Structure formats: structure tokens, C-alpha cells
Amino acid sequence: MSQWNIAAAQYAPRHNCIDAHVQHHLRFIDAAARQQCNLLVFPELSLTGPAVDGVTLPEPPDEQTLAPIVDAAHTLSITVIAGMTLETHGVRQKGLALFSPNHTQAMRYPQGSGACLIPGKPQLTIVEGQTELPSLDPLAALFTCTQAVGESSWRDAISRLQRFSHKYAIAVLMANSLGHSALWDASGQLIVRADSGELLLTGTWGKQGWQGDIIPLR
């Protein structure tokens, strides 16, 4: 891996209109492609929106609804991880959709506490939320985390992810819908952290290690 460009989309879904969220995702995907990103990660439930009345998760999207993102991943040669609802045996839960240039449909996963990626491999390894000693692939170069945490809990989330990065010697990318998205390197050192607002937080891995930047969404 001579160079790897990644990004977190800081975007807060405030309603449950999936079609509108898809169009907004396409704006972020286009912006990330202009930065030559290989990977773009969205926050929790970014596609489907938050729970209705704080209780019931929205209905999962069908393949036709997600087709524009599938097409964008193919056309722009970018891998996208977005947050959405899953439904298994009538039970809805938080999940992830992986859009890969190598697949004709979105791959769906439970959200867990995050996902590990190996550059160039079109699948995720989900880390379960309650796992004390996760089994991480030794080839994994990045742990991604989709969040929707506010001011009252983001400090705890940031500290936990920084400790995770240092403990397991893996870079961590957090996409948080409510601000303070961040990237840490494999030693737990903070590379870049965002403030509030809609933006791209980018990271580039190269000969000098990780470098980060903040790109306003236009």
C-alpha cells in the first residue's frame, strides 16, 4: 500500500426521507472522489435517518433506492460505508451498507462497535459491540467507527477509540454525525479532528505516515 486516501463524512441525518439522504450522500461521494479518496465512511444511520420518536428505526431501503450509490461507487472507483437500518426476522437493528466498485449491490452488515478493513479487499470484518478482546485481522490497516454522539458523550467516545487505536496498533477513523469526527494513527496519536458542520475529514497514508485535512462541503 504505497498510498491510501480515506475520508469521514460529517453529516447529520435529521429526517427519514431516504431518497433525500441518498442525494446528499452523492454530494459527499463526489467531493471525496475529487480528493482522490479510496474510501468514504458515513455516520450512524446516515441513509435511513434516526429512530422515529426515538424508538422505532426506519424501514430499510431496497436495492433500487440504493442503486445511485452503487453506480457512483463503480463510476468513481470508491468504496463507501454508510449507516442504515437492517431487518432480520422482523427485528430492526442498526447496520452498515458497504458499496464497493467490485459489487453490483450493497453488502449489508450489523453495525457492531466498528469494522476493520484491508486495503483492496471488498469486505468488512465487523467487531462486535461487547467484545473485550476483538479478533482483528493482522492485515487490517484501518478500524472505522460510525457514530451519532453529542456533546455529553463524544469525549468518552473519543477517549475510547484513541485507547483502542493504541492498544491494537491500528489506525482508527470515526465518522460522527454531530461533530468532532477524527482520525488516529496506529500509535493512538490524533492526526486530525473536525469541529462542527458538514464537511469531509480526510486522511492520507504514505511514506510520511498519516496526514489529515478538513474539507468543507460545497
Residue frames relative to the residue before (quaternion, step in Angstrom):
aa qw qx qy qz dx dy dz
M 1.0000 0.0000 0.0000 0.0000 0.00 0.00 0.00
S 0.1668 -0.8201 0.5417 0.0788 3.60 -0.06 1.28
Q 0.7843 -0.0910 0.0605 0.6107 3.59 1.07 -0.73
W 0.0334 -0.7830 0.6208 -0.0204 3.55 -1.03 0.85
N 0.1279 -0.8012 0.5836 0.0334 3.57 -0.68 1.13
I 0.0060 -0.8120 0.5808 -0.0571 3.57 -0.69 1.13
A 0.0773 -0.8020 0.5907 0.0432 3.57 -1.22 0.37
A 0.2308 -0.7126 0.6414 0.1660 3.52 -1.32 0.53
A 0.2857 -0.7410 0.5852 0.1640 3.56 -0.94 0.94
Q 0.1769 -0.7724 0.6029 0.0930 3.57 -0.63 1.12
Y 0.2473 0.7692 -0.5154 0.2855 3.52 -0.07 1.39
A 0.1870 -0.8057 0.5564 0.0791 3.57 -0.69 1.09
P 0.2560 -0.7620 0.5743 0.1550 3.63 -0.54 1.12
R 0.1272 -0.8440 0.5202 0.0290 3.60 -0.48 1.18
H 0.7483 0.2616 -0.1763 0.5835 3.58 1.27 0.06
N 0.4957 -0.6753 0.4683 0.2810 3.59 -1.29 -0.01
C 0.3996 0.6991 -0.4887 0.3357 3.60 1.15 0.58
I 0.2896 -0.8045 0.4923 0.1629 3.56 -0.11 1.29
D 0.6323 0.5431 -0.3500 0.4274 3.60 0.93 -0.81
A 0.6520 0.5021 -0.3143 0.4732 3.60 0.99 -0.79
H 0.6471 0.5096 -0.3213 0.4673 3.58 1.00 -0.78
V 0.6137 0.5445 -0.3512 0.4512 3.60 1.01 -0.75
Q 0.6661 0.4961 -0.3068 0.4650 3.58 0.90 -0.90
H 0.6544 0.4980 -0.3176 0.4722 3.59 1.00 -0.75
H 0.6055 0.5422 -0.3492 0.4663 3.58 1.07 -0.70
L 0.6424 0.5351 -0.3312 0.4374 3.58 0.97 -0.80
R 0.6032 0.5424 -0.3542 0.4653 3.61 1.10 -0.63
F 0.6686 0.4869 -0.2960 0.4779 3.57 0.94 -0.88
I 0.6452 0.5249 -0.3227 0.4518 3.57 0.95 -0.88
D 0.6475 0.5078 -0.3170 0.4716 3.58 0.97 -0.83
A 0.6502 0.5109 -0.3130 0.4671 3.60 0.97 -0.86
A 0.6622 0.4960 -0.3084 0.4694 3.60 0.96 -0.83
A 0.6325 0.5275 -0.3332 0.4590 3.58 1.02 -0.75
R 0.6305 0.5259 -0.3375 0.4605 3.59 1.05 -0.71
Q 0.6750 0.4447 -0.2824 0.5166 3.59 1.22 -0.47
Q 0.4507 -0.7202 0.4107 0.3309 3.57 1.38 0.20
C 0.2677 0.7800 -0.5171 0.2293 3.56 1.05 0.81
N 0.3624 -0.7196 0.5575 0.2002 3.53 -1.14 0.78
L 0.7918 0.1582 -0.0368 0.5888 3.56 1.20 -0.62
L 0.0298 -0.7734 0.6332 0.0025 3.55 -1.07 0.87
V 0.1207 -0.8033 0.5829 0.0206 3.58 -0.79 1.09
F 0.2166 -0.7762 0.5845 0.0944 3.56 -0.89 1.05
P 0.5937 -0.5925 0.4059 0.3629 3.62 -1.21 0.38
E 0.7627 -0.3742 0.3040 0.4310 3.51 -1.43 0.01
L 0.8662 0.0148 -0.0438 0.4976 3.58 -1.02 0.95
S 0.2118 0.8262 -0.5017 0.1445 3.58 1.11 0.61
L 0.7085 0.4612 -0.2681 0.4621 3.60 1.02 -0.73
T 0.7852 0.3534 -0.1780 0.4764 3.57 0.85 -0.90
G 0.4657 -0.6793 0.4539 0.3400 3.60 1.17 -0.40
P 0.6756 -0.5297 0.3403 0.3835 3.56 -1.29 0.31
A 0.6845 -0.4646 0.3676 0.4249 3.54 -1.34 0.19
V 0.4770 -0.6561 0.5081 0.2896 3.55 -1.07 0.80
D 0.8309 0.0165 -0.0716 0.5515 3.59 -0.76 1.09
G 0.6159 -0.5879 0.3320 0.4060 3.55 1.20 0.52
V 0.6881 0.4885 -0.2636 0.4674 3.59 1.28 0.06
T 0.8200 0.2576 -0.1030 0.5007 3.58 0.53 -1.22
L 0.3681 -0.7287 0.5349 0.2178 3.57 -0.73 1.06
P 0.5528 -0.6222 0.4330 0.3462 3.61 -1.03 0.71
E 0.6363 -0.5263 0.4083 0.3890 3.55 -1.29 0.34
P 0.5042 -0.6476 0.4658 0.3307 3.62 -0.95 0.77
P 0.4871 -0.6581 0.4797 0.3155 3.61 -1.07 0.60
D 0.4208 -0.6757 0.5338 0.2851 3.57 -1.22 0.51
E 0.7115 -0.4757 0.3075 0.4157 3.56 -1.29 0.24
Q 0.6177 0.5508 -0.3539 0.4356 3.59 1.04 -0.72
T 0.6432 0.5263 -0.3199 0.4550 3.59 1.00 -0.80
L 0.7251 0.4407 -0.2326 0.4754 3.56 1.03 -0.82
A 0.4278 0.7519 -0.4324 0.2544 3.59 1.26 -0.26
P 0.6401 0.5259 -0.3662 0.4237 3.68 0.88 -0.69
I 0.6564 0.4862 -0.3228 0.4780 3.60 1.05 -0.67
V 0.5911 0.5487 -0.3571 0.4712 3.59 1.08 -0.70
D 0.6719 0.4983 -0.2953 0.4615 3.57 0.90 -0.95
A 0.6520 0.5172 -0.3175 0.4545 3.59 0.97 -0.85
A 0.6305 0.5327 -0.3345 0.4548 3.59 0.98 -0.82
H 0.6647 0.4898 -0.2972 0.4795 3.58 1.01 -0.82
T 0.7043 0.4939 -0.2768 0.4281 3.56 0.76 -1.09
L 0.7768 0.3485 -0.1631 0.4986 3.57 0.94 -0.96
S 0.3484 -0.7666 0.4714 0.2621 3.58 1.34 -0.02
I 0.4824 0.6337 -0.4481 0.4062 3.56 0.79 1.09
T 0.3337 -0.7139 0.5814 0.2026 3.56 -1.09 0.76
V 0.1022 -0.8071 0.5816 0.0023 3.56 -0.87 1.04
I 0.1022 -0.7512 0.6489 0.0649 3.56 -1.04 0.87
A 0.0044 0.8085 -0.5866 0.0470 3.58 -0.65 1.12
G 0.4481 -0.6870 0.5053 0.2682 3.57 -1.23 0.50
M 0.1118 0.7939 -0.5859 0.1184 3.56 -0.97 0.86
T 0.5611 -0.5707 0.4741 0.3671 3.53 -1.36 0.09
L 0.1615 -0.7285 0.6543 0.1225 3.54 -1.20 0.69
E 0.1135 -0.7730 0.6169 0.0952 3.56 -1.21 0.48
T 0.0211 0.7917 -0.6064 0.0710 3.56 -0.71 1.16
H 0.8335 -0.0734 -0.0078 0.5476 3.56 -0.64 1.19
G 0.7371 -0.4452 0.2231 0.4568 3.55 0.94 0.92
V 0.6389 0.5015 -0.3255 0.4840 3.59 1.27 -0.02
R 0.2539 -0.7831 0.5538 0.1250 3.57 -0.77 1.07
Q 0.0243 0.7853 -0.6173 0.0410 3.54 -1.11 0.78
K 0.5938 -0.5449 0.4394 0.3967 3.56 -1.28 0.26
G 0.0353 0.8167 -0.5727 0.0621 3.54 -0.96 0.88
L 0.4060 -0.6762 0.5616 0.2501 3.51 -1.42 -0.07
A 0.1827 -0.7289 0.6453 0.1374 3.52 -1.26 0.59
L 0.1584 -0.7772 0.6050 0.0694 3.57 -0.83 1.04
F 0.1073 -0.7735 0.6242 0.0227 3.55 -0.74 1.16
S 0.0223 -0.8235 0.5646 -0.0507 3.56 -0.49 1.20
P 0.5478 -0.6036 0.4579 0.3548 3.59 -1.08 0.60
N 0.6840 0.5006 -0.2707 0.4564 3.58 1.25 -0.42
H 0.7236 0.3888 -0.2415 0.5166 3.62 1.25 -0.02
T 0.4183 -0.7244 0.5011 0.2217 3.55 -1.10 0.76
Q 0.7481 0.2255 -0.1737 0.5994 3.60 1.30 -0.03
A 0.5874 -0.5536 0.4483 0.3841 3.52 -1.30 0.34
M 0.2925 -0.7132 0.6078 0.1910 3.56 -1.11 0.77
R 0.2114 -0.8173 0.5315 0.0697 3.58 -0.75 1.07
Y 0.0376 -0.7992 0.5983 -0.0441 3.55 -0.96 0.99
P 0.5164 -0.5647 0.5126 0.3894 3.60 -1.22 0.32
Q 0.5842 -0.6316 0.3740 0.3463 3.58 -1.04 0.71
G 0.1149 -0.8048 0.5700 0.1190 3.61 0.81 -0.91
S 0.6628 -0.4640 0.3681 0.4582 3.57 -1.15 -0.58
G 0.7742 -0.1928 0.1212 0.5905 3.56 1.30 -0.15
A 0.3273 -0.7355 0.5616 0.1913 3.53 -1.34 0.01
C 0.3011 -0.7383 0.5779 0.1741 3.54 -1.14 0.73
L 0.1265 -0.7970 0.5887 0.0470 3.54 -1.10 0.78
I 0.2112 -0.7106 0.6552 0.1452 3.48 -1.30 0.63
P 0.4843 -0.6796 0.4510 0.3164 3.63 -0.62 1.01
G 0.8083 0.2645 -0.2110 0.4818 3.54 -0.92 0.98
K 0.6700 0.4565 -0.3087 0.4975 3.61 1.24 -0.15
P 0.3210 -0.8045 0.4740 0.1584 3.62 -0.62 1.11
Q 0.6395 0.4674 -0.3898 0.4697 3.58 0.66 1.05
L 0.3790 -0.7104 0.5507 0.2200 3.54 -1.32 0.37
T 0.2186 -0.6951 0.6559 0.1973 3.51 -1.33 0.38
I 0.2498 -0.8001 0.5322 0.1192 3.56 -0.40 1.26
V 0.2425 -0.7434 0.6080 0.1374 3.56 -0.97 0.93
E 0.4175 -0.7345 0.4778 0.2405 3.57 -0.62 1.13
G 0.6126 -0.6219 0.3703 0.3176 3.53 -1.12 0.81
Q 0.7633 0.3786 -0.1959 0.4855 3.59 1.02 -0.75
T 0.4481 0.7165 -0.4414 0.3016 3.59 1.26 0.12
E 0.3074 -0.7605 0.5462 0.1696 3.56 -0.72 1.07
L 0.7848 0.1380 -0.0550 0.6016 3.57 1.04 -0.83
P 0.1325 -0.8355 0.5279 0.0751 3.60 0.26 1.22
S 0.3855 -0.6938 0.5589 0.2403 3.53 -1.15 0.68
L 0.0629 -0.8263 0.5595 -0.0129 3.56 -0.15 1.32
D 0.4977 -0.6318 0.5036 0.3155 3.55 -1.01 0.84
P 0.4691 -0.7005 0.4538 0.2884 3.63 -0.73 0.98
L 0.6615 0.4924 -0.3114 0.4722 3.61 1.21 -0.36
A 0.4829 0.6807 -0.4368 0.3356 3.58 1.25 -0.23
A 0.2180 -0.8047 0.5446 0.0914 3.57 -0.86 1.00
L 0.8056 0.1700 -0.0618 0.5642 3.60 1.22 -0.34
F 0.1724 -0.7254 0.6579 0.1057 3.52 -1.18 0.80
T 0.1271 -0.8036 0.5791 0.0512 3.58 -0.70 1.07
C 0.0969 -0.7964 0.5968 0.0139 3.54 -1.06 0.81
T 0.1886 -0.7709 0.6014 0.0921 3.59 -0.79 1.06
Q 0.0292 -0.8343 0.5474 -0.0591 3.56 -0.66 1.15
A 0.0451 -0.7380 0.6687 0.0782 3.52 -1.40 0.27
V 0.3038 0.7684 -0.4981 0.2629 3.57 0.67 1.16
G 0.3583 -0.7568 0.5196 0.1698 3.54 -1.02 0.89
E 0.8097 -0.3131 0.2074 0.4509 3.52 -1.37 -0.15
S 0.6601 0.5523 -0.3175 0.3981 3.59 1.01 -0.78
S 0.8171 0.2411 -0.1049 0.5130 3.59 1.11 -0.55
W 0.4953 0.6857 -0.4485 0.2888 3.63 1.15 -0.17
R 0.5933 0.5643 -0.3856 0.4254 3.63 1.07 -0.57
D 0.6458 0.5076 -0.3172 0.4740 3.59 1.00 -0.82
A 0.6499 0.5216 -0.3175 0.4525 3.58 0.98 -0.87
I 0.6573 0.5124 -0.3041 0.4614 3.57 0.95 -0.89
S 0.6593 0.5033 -0.3098 0.4647 3.60 0.92 -0.88
R 0.6547 0.5215 -0.3139 0.4482 3.57 0.95 -0.88
L 0.6937 0.4715 -0.2835 0.4648 3.59 0.89 -0.89
Q 0.6181 0.5307 -0.3468 0.4648 3.57 1.07 -0.66
R 0.6462 0.5024 -0.3150 0.4805 3.59 1.00 -0.81
F 0.6239 0.5412 -0.3309 0.4563 3.58 1.03 -0.82
S 0.6465 0.5314 -0.3144 0.4481 3.57 0.93 -0.94
H 0.6949 0.4721 -0.2720 0.4694 3.56 0.86 -0.99
K 0.6752 0.5237 -0.3016 0.4229 3.58 0.87 -0.96
Y 0.8003 0.2888 -0.1339 0.5081 3.58 0.89 -0.95
A 0.3935 -0.7626 0.4473 0.2523 3.58 1.32 0.25
I 0.5290 0.5845 -0.4307 0.4394 3.55 0.78 1.10
A 0.4989 -0.6351 0.4968 0.3177 3.56 -1.06 0.75
V 0.1616 -0.7895 0.5893 0.0577 3.58 -1.07 0.80
L 0.0918 -0.7727 0.6275 0.0271 3.56 -0.95 1.00
M 0.0838 -0.8018 0.5916 0.0123 3.57 -0.67 1.14
A 0.1215 -0.7537 0.6429 0.0619 3.56 -0.88 1.02
N 0.0057 -0.8123 0.5809 -0.0515 3.58 -0.44 1.24
S 0.4525 -0.7290 0.4448 0.2570 3.57 -0.67 1.08
L 0.7525 0.4199 -0.2016 0.4657 3.59 1.08 -0.72
G 0.7362 -0.4159 0.2247 0.4843 3.58 1.20 0.41
H 0.7916 0.3382 -0.2584 0.4383 3.55 -1.39 0.26
S 0.1757 0.7534 -0.5950 0.2181 3.58 0.96 0.85
A 0.0414 -0.8385 0.5411 -0.0495 3.59 -0.99 0.74
L 0.1920 -0.7345 0.6379 0.1294 3.50 -1.43 0.34
W 0.0797 -0.7679 0.6346 0.0345 3.56 -0.99 0.96
D 0.4166 -0.6835 0.5237 0.2918 3.57 -1.11 0.56
A 0.7426 -0.4520 0.2742 0.4111 3.57 -1.31 0.06
S 0.6478 0.4757 -0.3354 0.4915 3.61 1.25 -0.05
G 0.5713 -0.5996 0.3775 0.4144 3.58 1.28 -0.04
Q 0.4763 0.6662 -0.4438 0.3638 3.59 1.25 0.13
L 0.4462 -0.6856 0.5097 0.2666 3.57 -0.93 0.94
I 0.2402 -0.7761 0.5703 0.1215 3.58 -0.79 1.06
V 0.7747 -0.1662 0.1417 0.5934 3.58 0.90 -0.91
R 0.0179 -0.7816 0.6234 0.0081 3.56 -1.12 0.73
A 0.3831 -0.7358 0.5198 0.2037 3.56 -0.97 0.90
D 0.4203 -0.6213 0.5753 0.3260 3.53 -1.36 0.13
S 0.7346 -0.3563 0.2801 0.5049 3.60 -0.73 -1.00
G 0.6139 0.5825 -0.4053 0.3458 3.55 -1.33 0.08
E 0.5763 -0.5736 0.4547 0.3634 3.53 -1.34 0.23
L 0.2409 0.7680 -0.5480 0.2278 3.56 -0.67 1.13
L 0.3885 -0.6461 0.5888 0.2914 3.48 -1.42 0.02
L 0.1611 -0.7206 0.6654 0.1096 3.53 -1.02 0.88
T 0.0856 -0.8369 0.5406 0.0085 3.57 -0.52 1.16
G 0.0830 -0.7721 0.6281 0.0497 3.52 -1.26 0.55
T 0.1065 -0.7840 0.6100 0.0441 3.56 -1.06 0.80
W 0.1918 -0.7631 0.6094 0.0981 3.54 -0.87 1.03
G 0.1777 0.7796 -0.5830 0.1441 3.57 -0.76 1.04
K 0.8111 -0.2692 0.1910 0.4829 3.56 -1.24 -0.42
Q 0.7087 0.4419 -0.2513 0.4892 3.59 1.15 -0.62
G 0.6053 -0.5262 0.3658 0.4721 3.61 1.27 0.14
W 0.7373 -0.3906 0.3010 0.4618 3.55 -1.20 -0.53
Q 0.0538 -0.7461 0.6633 0.0225 3.53 -1.14 0.85
G 0.1376 -0.8239 0.5475 0.0500 3.61 -0.99 0.79
D 0.0513 -0.7861 0.6158 0.0166 3.53 -1.30 0.41
I 0.3052 -0.7083 0.6031 0.2036 3.55 -1.34 0.32
I 0.0805 -0.8027 0.5909 0.0010 3.59 -0.75 1.10
P 0.3482 -0.7346 0.5359 0.2279 3.65 -0.52 1.08
L 0.4288 -0.6802 0.5248 0.2793 3.58 -1.04 0.70
R 0.1249 -0.8010 0.5841 0.0394 3.58 -0.79 1.04
